[in-house]
Amino acid sequence: MLSECELMGFIPVADAARAQAFYCGVLQLPLVEDNGFALILRAPHGNLRLVRVPEFTPFPFTLLGWAVADIEAEVQALGAAGVNFERYPWFEQDALGIWAAPGGDKVAWFKDPDGNTLSLAQAK
């Protein structure tokens, strides 16, 4: 059943070299294969495919996210690596750009070089 299979994610990218530098260099996801169609990266519990596309319009919402144990530490580490975290006027975010949901979960958003919105989330 699918509940026992690894998950595979797909993210469109217009510039594979730039995407590889970001996902492999900054986010530290190891490259498994470049098959000409997609860059395949290893992620815990599955793979992430950065699919080469000639052009696209990024979605206006989060495309992919990571559940993290210490969101403040992750935001600071990514910030030190040059990642800018998004600020949204409809959320009250702290100095790091982290939003605390009413139930206590925390979320921070950032974009990849193609404008895809990614997130970090820490459960209460």
N, C-alpha and C positions, 0 to 999 in steps of 0.2 A: 504494500500500500504506500501511497505518497507520504504518509506520516512517518515512514521509515527511510525516506530518500533524502539525499542532500538537496538543499535549495540552490537554485541558480538564478542570479540576478542579471539584468541587462540594463546598461546605461548607454545612451547614444553620445558619441563624441565626434566632433568635426575634425579635430587635430589629434591624431593618435600619439604622436611624440610628446606633445604638451600634456595630454591626459596621462601618459605613462609616467612622465616626470612627477606629476602631482600624486597619482594614486600609489605608485611604487616608491617614489622618493619621499614625499611629504607624509602620506598616510601609511607608508611602509607595508603595503600589501605586495607579496612576492608575485612576480610574473611567472606563470606556468608555461604559457605558449602565446606566440603571435602567429595566428593561422592566416593572416591576410584579411580576414573578415572582421576579426575581433582580437583584442588583447584579452587573454584569459588570466585572471588573477586569483590567487588562492585566498580564501577568507575562511574563518572558522565555520565549520558545518556546511561548506559549499564553495562555489566559485562565483566570481563576478566577471561578467563579460562586458568589456568596453567596446561597443559595436561601432565600427566606422560608418558614418553616414555623411553624405555631402553637405547637408544642412538640415536644421531642425529648429524648432522653437521650444526652449525649455518649458517644462510644466510650471505653473505658478504655485506649486506646493511641493512638499518634501517627496523626493523620489526614492531615497535610501537613507537608512539611519543605523546607528550602532547603539546598543544598550551597554552602558558603561557603569562601572562601580563608583568612580570618583570623577564626576563631571567637571569640577573645578580644575583638577589636575590635568585632565585631558584637554580642556579648553586652553589652559596656560601652555601646555606642551605644543599644541597645534599653533597657537598664537606665536610662540617663539620660532616656529618653523615657517612663519609668514602667512598663516591662514587668518583671514578677516572674518569675524562673526557678524551675522546680520542683525540689524536692529529693526524692530517693527513697532510703529506708533500705537498699535492696538494692544501690545503686551508691555507690562512693566518688567523690564529686564535689569539685572544688576550690572555692576561695572564691567564684568566679563562678557556680558551679553546673554546671560542665562536667565530664562524665564522660569519661575516657580508656579506650577499649576495649583489651583485651590486645594487639591488633594495631597500636595506635597511632592509630586513628581517634578523633575527639572528637565528642561530642554534648551539646547542651543543649536542654532542653525548656521550653516556656512555654504558657500557655493564652490563647485569645482570650476576649472578654467572655462568650461563650456556653458556655465550658468545654471547647471543642475543644482537644485537645493538638496543638501545633505544635512543630517542632524545627528546630534548626540543626545541620549536620554538616560536619565538616572531615575530609577523607580524609588519611591519613598522607602 
